[in-house]
Structure formats: C-alpha cells, structure tokens
Amino acid sequence: MVFDPYEKIRPFADKTIEGITTPWLRSLLSEAVETYKLTSTGSDLPPMKLIDSEGRELSLDSFKGKPVLLDFWSIGCGPCLEEFRQMDEFKKALGDKADNLQVVTVCCGNPDNQRWKNMITRYNLNDVNTVIMHNESAPIYSTIGYPTYILVGPDGKIVEWNTDRPSTVLLKKQNNIPTTLDTLL
C-alpha cells in the first residue's frame, strides 16, 4: 500500500486554510501545501541537479525503465550512516530483484567537500553516489529531513516519497509484511 502524504494532509490543510483570516498566514500555508503537492504519488520528480563523485552532472532520466531508490543523506546524520551499514543485507534480502533496482545516494552537503567522498569509501557505497546542488534544484529538497528515501518508478514518476528505509524493508521482510518496493520489483 502506497502512502501519499499529500493526499493525507490535503483535507486538513484545506479546512485549516479556509478558517485563517490573516492574509499573510493564509498565503504562507497555501504556498506550503502547494510545495508539498510536489511529493504526491504519480507526480514528476521535482527538478534537481546531481553531481556524481567524479564531478559529472547526472540526470535521473538515464535510469528510466528501472525503479530508482533515492537515498538523501547528510554527513553528520547518525541514522543515515546506520542505514549505510544495512545496505548489503538489504540487497541480499531483495535477492535477484536487487539487480532491477537502481540505488542513488544523494549527499545534501557541499560538493567541494572531500568528506562526502570519503564516506563513499568508508561505507563501501557501490551504488551511484551523488551530491545535490541545492541552488539549482527545487526548494523542496532543502526542507527534507535525513535520511529520506524516495521511490521513483520506471516511468520517472514518484511512487512513494518517504518510502521505507532499507532497515525497515528488512524488518518487514523478516515478518512477511509486503513493502511498496515489492510491487515494483
């Protein structure tokens, strides 16, 4: 079952906005809801500029035809690093289906900072590793918490924003609970 956060908040947000009489506050909340709409299931992924560890620009269009798991992380984020430790076990749990999934790590730090590249080596991240250029990407990416996982379908559309982390997928698999990822692979 896909969880669409926008669809969950929309009725509440609409009702709340209707009751606000202060124009600037009404406008601010309306803008926030419209920004959140960008995360809706079936929407195009908001634009972002990614640079890989070799300094080349990367387009997610190059992965069309294959599901993509975007892993947004930050260098100082303990839970992000813990998820990295789970990645090999996560892929083993997917079995042969892991070959059908493209994992793209997206560091939300300074692209000139050597630390994010060192993390790639330290945690043996052998997927596509990138850093996001916030000044050339949709503002929604500057407001997410870390780690955030976004599942993108083979058609390039959002399947689930804030999808299960690898550790959650592992736990669900151990308990025979289906995941959104299962429906794509």
N, C-alpha and C positions, 0 to 999 in steps of 0.2 A: 504494500500500500504506500503510495507516494504522499508525502506530507508537503502541502503547498502553504507556506507561511502567509503569503499574501491573501490567499482565499480565507484563511482563518481570521486574520485581523480586519479585513475589509468591512464586514458588517459593523463591528465595534467602532472602527475608525470613522465610518460614515455617520453613524449615530452621534458620536462624540463631536465631530466637526459641525454637525447641524446645530448643536447646543452651544457652540462657542460664539459669543457676541463680540469679542475683541478682534478687530480685523487682522492685526499683525499676527496674533496667535493662531487664528483660523487659517491664515495663509501659510504659516510655518508648518502646521500639522498637515495641511493638504499637500505641500511640497514633499514632506517626509513620506507620506503614503504613496505618492506618485513615484518617488525614488524606490521605495520598497517593491513597487509593482514590477520593477526590472528583474526581480528574483523569482517571478512567477513561473510555475511549471509550464513548459511549452514555449516560453519566450526565447528570443535570441539572447545569447550570452552578451552582456554589455561589453562594449569595446575595451580592450586592454592591450597595452604594448608590453611584450615579454622579451627579455634578452637572455639567451642561454649562457652557459658557463664559458663558452668560447667567445662571447661578445657579439654573437649574431642575433638579429631580430628573429623571433619565432612567431609564426601565425598558427593558431589552432585549426585553421582551415586545412592544414596539412594532415590532420588526423581524421577528417571527415570520413565516414564509413566505419568508424571504430568508436566505441564508447570511451570517454575520457573522464578520469577522476582527477580533478584539480585539488591539490593539497596546498592551501595557503598557510604559511607558517612564518614565524619570526625567530630570530636568533636567540633572544632571551626567554623564549616560551618553553617552560618545562614540559607541559603536556604535548607540545609539538615534537619535542625530542623523544618523548616516550613512545609516541606513535611511530617514529622512525624505527625504533627498536622492534616494533611489531610487524614491520613491513614484510620481511622474509616469511614469517609464519602466515601472514595474511595471504600472500601469493601462493604459498603451499596449500592453504585451505581452499583456494579457488581451483587448484589443480590445473588441468589443461586449459580451462577457461581463462586463466590469467593471461594467456597469450592474446586473447581477444580484447584486453583492456589496456589502454594507454594511461599510465600514471604520469602526471606532470606536477612536479613540486614547484611552488611559486613562493619564493622568499620575498617578504614585504619589507625589505631593507634597502640600503644604499648599494647600487650596482657596482660602485667602485670599491666597496668594502671587501677585502680578501676573506673576511670571516665567514661569509655565506659559502664561499667556495671551499673553505676548509671544512665546513660542516658536511658538505657533499662527500668528501673523502672520509672524514671521521665516522660517519654513519653509513658508509657504503651505499650511498643513494645512486643506484644504477639505472634510474629512470631518466626521463627528460627533466633536467633541472634548470629552473629559470629564476629571474628576479623581475618583479613588476616595476614598470616606470610609471609611478603614480601621477606625475604631471602630464602624462599622455594617455591616461586611462580613465574610464568612467569613475566618478567620485564614489560610487557605491563600494568600490574595493578599498577605499581609505577608511571605511566605517565598520568593517567586519572585525570580529574578534578572532583570535588564533587559538588552536587551529580551526580552520573552516574547510570543509570538503564540499565541493560542488560536483555533482554527477551530470555529465553532458552526454546526450545521446549521439548515435552515429550521424544524425542529421545536423548536429551542431546546436541543438536546442537544449535548454535546461530541462533535465529530468527531475532533479531534486537539489535545491540549494540547502546547505547544511545537512547533507546526507550523512549516513553512518560513517564514523571513523573506522579505520582498519581494526582497532581493538574491539569495537562494538560489533563489527561484522563477525569477527572470530567468536565472540561470546554468543551471538545469535546462532551461528553455525553449530556450536557445541550443544545448543539447546534446540536444534531443529526448527528455528524460527526463520522464516523467509525474510530476505532483505530486498530492497529496491534493486540492488546490483544483480541479484539473481534473475530478475526479469529481463535484464539486458544482455546477459552472457549466455 
